[in-house]
Amino acid sequence: MTFGLLALIAAALFTGAAFYVNVVEQPARLSLDDRALLTEWKPSYRRGAAMQAPLALVGFLLAVIAWWQTSEAGFLVGGVAIVAAWPWTLIGIKPTNDALLATEPDQAGPQVRALVVKWGALHAVRTGLGALATVASLWGCLMHVA
């Protein structure tokens, strides 16, 4: 059951970080002018990716081990949900990331703001995947105890 609890913790950390970005950081950056918005987004994105990508992988591995040990479907669902953030990022978000990373701050204008707004909506899917992983892992823990 230790792996199940660790999977739950990893999913909750992933979700909390993603939720913070959508609810706190994104609205704050959108209050900036276009140049400052892009200047803030670039390092924030890199740091967030460096934190969330490993959390998704670790959460997936812990959830799969928990599922293998307990046969509780919640852990498998949680593991698949959290690792789904990787292909979603590569397929759904990467084109927007690449466009923003390729733009210099002195070239920022309304098109950059529109891309950052789009990025926020795309990132919300990651938050949803994390929330699903958290709920599913909690369900796995509760079902195993019951």
Sequence and secondary structure as in RCSB ss.txt:
>XXXX:A:sequence
MTFGLLALIAAALFTGAAFYVNVVEQPARLSLDDRALLTEWKPSYRRGAAMQAPLALVGFLLAVIAWWQTSEAGF
LVGGVAIVAAWPWTLIGIKPTNDALLATEPDQAGPQVRALVVKWGALHAVRTGLGALATVASLWGCLMHVA
>XXXX:A:secstr
 HHHHHHHHHHHHHHHHHHHIIIIIHHHHHTS HHHHHHHHHHHHHHHHHHHHHHHHHHHHHHHHHHHHH  HHH
HHHHHHHHTHHHIIIIIIHHHHHHHHHS GGG SHHHHHHHHHHHHHHHHHHHHHHHHHHHHHHHHHHHH 
